[in-house]
Every structure is written in C-alpha cells, then in structure tokens.
C-alpha cells in the first residue's frame, strides 16, 4: 500500500498496522523518501543509516508504537548510532546503552531512524 507520509498521522499508521493493512517497513520507506527529499534543505539529521532503519522496521516489536519511526535528538544517547551532542568534540561517540526515553520508545515498538 502506498502511503503519503506527510499526511498520514502516527495514529492512522498504527490503526492500519494493527489492521494488517500496512507494514512498518512501508511506513519507514515513506519516511525515508521524505527525508531524502527534504534533508538537503532542513538538515535535521546528524546521523542517518537508512539500511539500519529498514532492518529495525522489519523487526518492529509489538506495542503501543509498533513500527512507528521516530527521530531522536542528538543529545539523547542511542546504543546503535553516534551521540555527538551537537559538538565536534564528541564526533563519532557511541554509547553502550540507550537513554531512558529511547529505551522506553523502543520497548513500546517505536523504530529509531
């Protein structure tokens, strides 16, 4: 099912995922397409690994946020991507664990982009 990512709300995406009418990977692909289109102007992502995001979407856990992609501000630690805190002195820094907010979101089924 093709979706228009900038018009589909998270609530609607969840409803469709739970009804079996939409897969988390489809939501992720729509978000990645929009990011590819807008990122050169917006420059919102300090780190983006599209392949890792796709793999995470395929393996999305059930829960209140099942398969919903989220962006995480670079000041919150993530175990699977650099956390550079907006400063060049932290270039490439990787934590061993997620910040609590990131861990809770993942436990609820969210997929970090």
C-alpha positions in Angstrom: 0.0 0.0 0.0 1.5 3.3 -1.0 1.2 6.0 1.6 1.7 9.7 1.6 3.9 10.0 4.7 3.5 13.7 5.3 -0.3 13.3 5.5 -0.6 10.0 7.4 -0.7 10.5 11.2 1.0 8.2 13.6 -2.4 7.2 15.0 -3.7 6.3 11.5 -0.5 4.4 10.7 -0.9 2.4 13.9 -4.5 1.7 13.1 -3.5 0.4 9.7 -0.6 -1.6 11.0 -2.9 -3.3 13.6 -5.5 -4.0 11.0 -2.8 -5.7 8.8 -3.3 -3.1 6.0 0.1 -1.5 6.4 3.6 -2.9 7.4 6.1 -0.9 9.5 8.6 -1.2 6.6 6.2 0.7 4.4 5.9 3.5 6.9 9.7 3.6 7.2 10.2 3.7 3.4 7.7 6.6 3.1 9.6 8.4 5.9 13.0 7.7 4.3 11.7 9.0 1.0 10.5 12.2 2.6 13.8 12.6 4.5 15.8 12.1 1.2 13.6 14.8 -0.4 13.9 17.4 2.5 17.1 16.7 4.3 19.4 18.7 1.9 17.4 21.8 3.0 16.3 21.0 6.5 19.5 19.3 7.7 17.7 17.7 10.7 19.7 14.5 10.9 23.2 14.4 12.4 23.2 10.6 11.6 21.1 8.6 9.3 21.6 4.9 8.4 18.7 4.1 6.1 19.6 0.4 5.9 19.7 0.0 9.7 16.3 1.9 9.9 14.8 -0.5 7.4 16.1 -3.6 9.3 14.7 -2.2 12.5 11.3 -1.6 10.8 11.1 -5.2 9.6 11.8 -6.4 13.2 9.5 -3.9 14.8 8.2 -5.0 18.2 4.5 -5.1 19.0 3.4 -2.4 21.4 1.7 1.0 21.6 4.1 2.4 19.0 4.5 -0.7 16.9 6.6 0.2 13.9 6.3 4.0 14.1 9.5 5.7 13.1 10.9 8.3 15.4 13.8 10.7 15.2 16.0 11.1 18.3 17.7 14.3 19.1 21.5 14.0 19.0 21.7 14.9 22.7 20.0 11.6 23.7 22.1 8.5 23.8 21.4 5.7 21.4 23.3 2.4 21.6 23.3 1.8 17.8 24.3 5.2 16.5 26.6 8.0 17.4 25.5 10.6 20.0 27.5 13.7 19.3 25.6 16.2 21.4 25.9 18.8 18.7 29.6 19.3 19.3 32.6 18.3 17.2 34.5 17.2 20.3 32.1 14.2 20.5 32.5 13.2 16.8 31.7 9.5 16.5 31.0 9.0 20.2 28.9 5.8 20.7 27.3 4.9 24.0 26.7 1.3 25.0 23.1 1.9 26.0 20.1 3.9 25.1 18.9 6.9 27.1 15.8 6.0 29.1 13.5 7.9 26.8 14.9 6.0 23.8 14.7 2.6 25.6 11.1 3.3 26.5 10.2 4.2 23.0 11.8 1.1 21.6 10.1 -1.1 24.2 6.8 0.4 23.1 7.6 -0.7 19.5 9.0 2.6 18.0 11.7 2.4 15.4 14.5 4.9 15.7 15.7 6.4 12.4 
